Amino acid sequence: MIHQYQLNGYNIVLDTYSGSVHVVDDLAYDIIALYEQASPDEILSFMLEKYEYDPAIFEEIIRGTIAEVGELISQGQLFTQDPYEELSIDLKNRQTYVKALCLNVAHTCNLSCDYCFASQGKYNGDRALMSYEVGQRAIDYLLEHSCHHRNLDIDFFGGEPLMAWNVVKQIVTYARSKEKEYKKKFRFTFTTNGMLLNDEVTEFLNQEMYNVVLSLDGRKEVHDRLRTTVTGKGSYDHIVPKFQEFIRQRGDQEYYVRGTYTRNNVDFTNDIFHIADLGFDKISMEPVICDPREPYALTKEDLPKIYNQYEILAKEMIERGEQGKGFTFYHYMLDLSEGPCIQKRITGCGSGTEYLAVTPWGELFPCHQFVGDEAYSMGNIWDGITRPELQCQFKESNCYSKAECKDCWAKLYCSGGCPANALHATGSMNGIYDFSCDIFRKRIECSMMTKVAESMRAME
């Protein structure tokens, strides 16, 4: 399986199963497109006709290019066969151990964002804060069920986790106290809307958190339209100075400014560039996932505009990089030489198996996006997984278990997509959310193009 596309003046050819990415001239691009459907003589005839007015292309050049394509095939860099399907069957029978927990320490929030998947932090239930006792037991549960995993991840999430700030500090202290005994290393991530950021919080987060995610949608008018306080007031003016001071003190440690774009700002590159111009150099911008009846919901009709935005973003990132003003865009972080192992590429994020979410009262769900849906309640941190059949469903879900993924060139980059998005869009975690797939494929194309541009620039 190969994927060919043209973007920003480059002819790019991806060989899906080897992961090889080729940048070729027009002649090679056309020959590759015909290679499996026509004989060498038929390809020669077609190329002689197509390029009859180009004096630089003649029979010897064409035959030489055909031979070069054949050499790439013999080297396993083009038209490679799928060696992973049987591995995907073996992965269904694998023993998994938990290595990450999302601690929903606060089922409440001090903002009332219209598009919040968690229903303004309440997850369609009552407001609640996690107690230290529950947090302590969650850490113990992870230690008891992590087996050989040495690096353990804890995500502090909500709602707004700063509303449970004292508990967060206690949980971190307790986890650190267990590292030497269990020979483990905890990495903490914290997601915040920034409303309660202050000097004490900043110091602690910068000392203890491996990564911090800051929620900002972009331009003031865009951000304030949907990210408001409970009284309806916009939050932009309050949080932006706090975020700027936070990253100033954070130095070179990991963070991301994460935004959401909706139908209100399909021109979302302007929001990304606005965030970059505010001084943030690590940015993520996600399409809203919501009820299609909402006025801000994205639709299939928006896709051409969205595709164009991702192309604009990629080209601008190249230009800013050349000017020394580059920034990182989360979805364009693609390692073409040393990416994730094949098991990870097939199975994805590990939700429901290696990654679980914990509610304030200790209930276990496959991930934070399933919280509140009792059909996906998996157990609790005292009794463990009480519905192993549900866990098996997640273990068996991957890019080879879905018929729609069979012929998709991007399947080893998305692992079959997000089960939660599929559930919310199709009613089944094994479904395919076509809209999300379309956006994902475009992002991969643009990301590959930026890597090609970087490589070509390095060769100059």
Secondary structure, DSSP 8 states (H G I E B T S, - for coil): -EEEEEETTEEEEEETTT--EEEE-HHHHHHHHHTTTS-HHHHHHHHHHHTTT-TT--HHHHHHHHHHHHHHHHTTSSS-----HHHHHHHHT------EEEEE-EE--SB--TT-TTTTTTTTS--EE--HHHHHHHHHHHHHH-TT--EEEEEEESS-GGGGHHHHHHHHHHHHHHHHHHT-EEEEEEEE-STT--HHHHHHHHHHEEEEEEE--SSHHHHHHH-BBTTS-B-HHHHHHHHHHHHHHHTTSEEEEEEEE-GGGS-THHHHHHHHHTT--EEEEEE----TTSTT---GGGHHHHHHHHHHHHHHHHHHHHTT---EEGGG---SSS---HHHHHHTT-BTTTEEEE-TT-EEESSTTTTT-GGG--EETTTEES-HHHHHHHHH-STTS-GGGTT-TTHHHHTT--HHHHHHHHSSTTS--HHHHHHHHHHHHHHHHHHHHHHHHHH-
